């Protein structure tokens, strides 16, 4: 079994822990409203979004959020992991992989994460 620290070393993208609101809507428009979440960590490849309301693995979502510098980001993502239990080691939420994110937005996220990992 691998530890959380060693699993973190296998990530493809630098991550930055952030608290920023993310508006999530069902990409198939089955959800009438939008739901606001907070992200726990963000990278150029996706985000882990803390929430008690969870979508299923494989569902595609529309994500809208603003970076701390005010840049608005709109991305399409796919739920790749769901953490349902809460406790000392588990935060309920969803791992989202970006499947459609503009290059300039991805570069802005990467720059933010790189700064965040050194600060």
N, C-alpha and C positions, 0 to 999 in steps of 0.2 A: 504494500500500500504506500502511496506517495503522500508526503506531507503537503500542506497548503503552500508552504514556502517553495517547495520544489516544483509544484504545479505552476506557480506564478512565473517561474523561470521559463516555462514552455510557451508562454504567450507570444503571439506573432507581432503584437503592437504594444508600444508603451502605453500605460494606463495612468490616468490621473483621477484621484478621488475628488468628486465635485458634488455639490448640492445645487442643482438648478432644475427649475420646473420643465417638464417635458409634456407636451400635449400629444396624446396617442389616440388615433382613431383606427377603426377596423378598415383595412384596405379594400375589403369587399363591400364596404358601406352597410354592413349589417348592424353596426352600432350607430344609433341616431345621434348621440352626443359625443363629446370628446371628454376624455378623462385626463386629469393632470397628475403626473407622477413626479417623483424626484429620482434622479439618477445617483447611484452610488459610485460607479466608476465608468469612465468614458475612454474610448480609444478610437483610432482611425478605422477599426474593424467593427465596432459596435459599442454597446453599453449594457450594464446591468442596471435594471430599473427596479427600485424598491416599490412594492405594492402588495396589498392584500388581494386586489382584484387581478386575476391572472388569466392570460390567454393560453391556448394550448400550443405545444411544440408544433412547429410547421406553419402556424398562422402568420400571415403577412400583415404588417401594421404601417400606418403612416405616422411619422414622428416629426414634430415641430418643436424647436427649442432655440433659445438664444444663448450664445457663449458669453462668458463674463465681459468680453469687450463690446458686447452689443450685437455682434454678427448673428443674424437669423439663419438657422439651418433647417432645411426640410429634407427628410430622408425616408426611404422605404426600408423596412427591416423585417427580418423573419425571426420568430421566436425559436431559439435553439436550445434553451434550457429553462426549466421552471423549478424554483425552490418554494415548496408549499409550506413547510414547517417553519415555525419560529422557535427560537431558543437562543441559548448562549452563542452557538456557533453558526446558526443559520438565520439569514435575513430573508423573509419572503419576498419574492420578486421573480423577474424574468431576465434571462440573458438574451439580448437581441443582437443579431448580426446584420450589419448594414448590407443590403443587396442593391441599393441604388442611392448613391451619395456623390454629389459633384466633386470633382477633383479639388477645386478651390476650398470647399467646405472640409474635405478630408485633410487637406494640408493645414488648414486653420486648427482643426482638432489635434492633429499630430503636433503642431507647434505648441499648443496649449499643454498637451500631455507631457511633452519633453521639458517644458519649463516647470510644470508641476512636479515632475519626478525628481528634479534637482533642487527644489525650493523647500 
